[in-house]
Amino acid sequence: MLPEKLDPTSHWRGDLWRDGYRHFGPMADEDGNPPAPPCLYCRIQFREKDKLAMKYELNSNPGPGQGTITIVDGVHYEFDIPDQALPLDAGTYLWDFETFLTADHTDPPLTWLTGSIVIKQDISHD
């Protein structure tokens, strides 16, 4: 399965994440059925477009310095991204949305969505 590529989006540096993609799912396999087994962990990684250096991560079990994704329904693969800071400098970033079948995410990921985001410099921030 190839990941679906979403349209590019933009975000003002320093603002809360409210206007970007907020909900993913339900997801389905090639036959239109919910994937099996259920999703137990998911993440979005943001990487600099030119260097591909990882800059920030949202995930369903965030650690220090990470943002949150909520697994709404792991069986039907539905996910929400709540209002939160997106601490990225101005620039262009590539991202992908991956799910895992284990809570410790030691299994290979399944990439469902990819995209890009332009973080615009806000004139009220340094």
RANOR-V306367 format. One line per field, one symbol per residue. burial: # if it has 24 or more other ideal C-beta (glycine too) atoms within 12 Angstrom, else .. A space follows every 50 residues. Layout:
burial=???
This chain:
burial=........#####...#..##..##.#.......#...#########... ....######......#####..#..###.#....#.#..########## .........##########.......
